[in-house]
Amino acid sequence: MTTGPGGKGLDYLRDDLFPIGAMASIPPDGHGVTLSNLLDGQVERAKADRSAIVIAFGEFFQDPGRDQAFDFAPKGACTTSI
């Protein structure tokens, strides 16, 4: 996929959309400002606004379960052996 001006994709490192050095990590869950809280707030605002438009994108991902090398399974992953 071609990125950059006139391209179909976004490349946050090369498209100069914002200063990369100003980015900060946001924890996924917990207390205070988290990714979950930010997304929940935006979803609630969209639900309350009849003229809101929500655009979601991504790819389907199915968690394969427990990692063989690290013996780790994400929360909610199916860990049953067949």
N, C-alpha and C positions, 0 to 999 in steps of 0.2 A: 504494500500500500504506500502511495506517495504521501509524504507529509510536507508541511511548509505551506507558504502562500499558494493557493490554488490546488493544494493537495486534498485528499479525502480524509486524512487522519491527523490527529494532534500529536505533536512531539513536544512535550513540556521542556525538554532540555535544549532543543534546537530551534523552536519556533519563537523564542523570545516573548512569551506570553506574559511573564511576570518575572521578577528577580528570584531566581532559584535559591539564592543565599538567604532570602527572607522567609523561606519555608520552615515550618516547625512540625515536629511529630505531634500527632493527636492520638492519645490512647483510645483503643476501641471501646473500652468499658471502664466503669469505675465512677468516681465522684468528680464533680466539676465539669469542665469543658472536655467532652469526649466525642468521638465520631458518632456514637449511638445517640447521644443527646442532641447533637447538631442536626442529624438526619431526622430524628423524631420531631424536632421543632419545625423543620421545613415541611414535613408531611402534614403535621397538624395545621399549619398555616394554609397549605394547599387545600386541605379538606374543608376549611372554613370559607374559602374564596371560590365561589361558583365559576369565576372566569379564569381560575388557575389552570395552567397547562403543565403536566408532569411528563418529562421525557426521561426514560431510563434506558441504559444501554449496557451491554456486557455480553459475556458468553456463558452458556450453560456449564456448570461445574458440578460434578458429582464426586464427593469425597470418597476416595478408595478405602477408607477405614484406617486401621492401625498401620503405621509406618514400620516396615520390617527392620530397617537399619537403626532407627532411634527408639523403637518400641513406644511410640507416642500416637494417640488418637485424639483428634480435635473433639471438643465438647459436642455431643449429639451425633458423632460419627458411628456408623454401624461397625461393631468390632467382632461380630460373630464369625467364626470360621466355618467353612463349608467342607 
